[in-house]
């Protein structure tokens, strides 16, 4: 999709976060403390990204997961903005900015996928 299509499809905040690599304030996202069971999908293209049973409370203020549904659903990019070197993660289908991955998560992966709620849509299971 082109830029104007994304602007029409997403809210202003979703567009800023998903398409312009923004970040929502800590502890403000609708999924930060959610315990609902289901599958978290990409807000932009609806690709399944994370399962709720891989979500945990990292205390960071953003939804955190220790593993994506499939490794190929997430693409990693070097992010050296803001005077730091981090690993940005995006949806491999549509390049939606999701957040970052850090090496301070729980076992068995030791990873923390720190995700913006605005980049996700949760489909709950019954």
C-alpha positions in Angstrom: 0.0 0.0 0.0 1.1 3.5 -0.5 1.4 6.2 2.2 -2.0 7.8 1.7 -3.7 4.4 1.8 -2.0 3.7 5.2 -3.1 7.1 6.5 -6.7 6.3 5.6 -6.6 2.8 7.1 -5.0 3.7 10.4 -5.6 6.2 13.1 -3.1 9.0 13.5 -1.4 7.2 16.4 -1.4 3.9 14.7 0.1 5.5 11.6 2.8 7.3 13.6 3.8 4.0 15.3 3.2 1.4 12.6 4.5 3.3 9.6 6.8 6.0 11.0 8.5 3.8 13.7 7.0 5.7 16.6 6.6 4.4 20.2 3.5 4.6 22.4 4.1 5.9 26.0 4.9 3.1 28.5 1.9 1.6 30.3 -0.5 3.3 27.9 -1.3 0.5 25.4 -4.5 -1.5 25.5 -2.6 -4.9 25.5 0.1 -4.0 28.1 -1.6 -5.8 31.0 -4.0 -7.9 29.0 -4.4 -11.5 30.1 -6.9 -12.5 27.3 -6.2 -15.7 25.5 -5.7 -15.5 21.7 -3.5 -14.6 18.8 -2.0 -11.2 18.3 -2.0 -10.1 14.7 -0.3 -7.3 12.8 -2.5 -4.2 12.9 -1.7 -3.4 9.2 -1.9 -6.7 7.4 -3.4 -9.1 10.0 -0.5 -11.6 9.9 -0.5 -13.7 13.0 2.6 -12.7 15.1 2.3 -13.8 18.7 0.4 -16.2 20.9 -1.0 -15.0 24.2 0.7 -18.0 26.1 4.1 -16.6 25.0 3.2 -13.1 26.6 4.6 -12.2 30.0 4.8 -9.3 32.3 8.2 -7.8 31.7 7.5 -4.6 33.8 8.6 -2.5 30.8 5.2 -0.9 30.1 4.7 -2.6 26.8 3.3 -6.0 25.8 6.2 -8.4 25.9 6.5 -11.9 24.4 9.4 -14.4 24.6 8.7 -15.9 21.1 6.9 -15.1 17.9 4.4 -17.6 16.4 7.0 -18.4 13.6 10.5 -16.9 13.2 9.8 -15.8 9.6 6.8 -13.6 10.7 9.2 -11.1 12.2 12.1 -9.3 10.4 14.9 -7.7 12.4 16.6 -4.4 11.5 19.5 -2.5 13.0 18.2 0.6 14.8 20.8 3.1 15.9 18.4 6.0 16.4 18.4 8.1 19.7 22.1 7.3 20.4 21.5 3.6 21.0 22.0 0.4 19.0 18.9 -1.8 19.2 17.2 -4.4 17.1 14.0 -3.1 15.6 11.4 -5.7 14.7 8.8 -5.3 11.9 6.2 -7.5 10.4 7.8 -9.5 7.6 4.7 -9.2 5.4 4.1 -5.4 5.4 7.0 -3.8 7.3 4.8 -2.5 10.1 7.0 -1.3 12.9 6.2 -3.5 16.0 8.9 -2.6 18.5 12.3 -4.0 19.5 13.8 -7.3 20.7 16.1 -7.5 23.6 18.2 -10.2 25.1 16.9 -9.9 28.6 13.8 -12.1 28.4 12.8 -15.3 30.1 13.9 -18.8 29.1 13.7 -20.8 27.0 14.6 -18.1 24.5 16.1 -15.4 26.7 14.4 -12.8 24.4 12.0 -10.0 25.1 9.9 -8.9 22.1 8.8 -5.5 23.3 5.8 -4.5 21.2 3.6 -1.4 20.8 -0.1 -2.3 21.4 -1.0 0.1 18.5 0.9 -2.4 16.2 -1.3 -5.3 17.2 -4.9 -6.6 17.0 -5.9 -9.4 19.4 -8.2 -12.1 18.3 -9.4 -13.8 21.4 -10.1 -17.5 21.7 -13.1 -18.9 23.6 
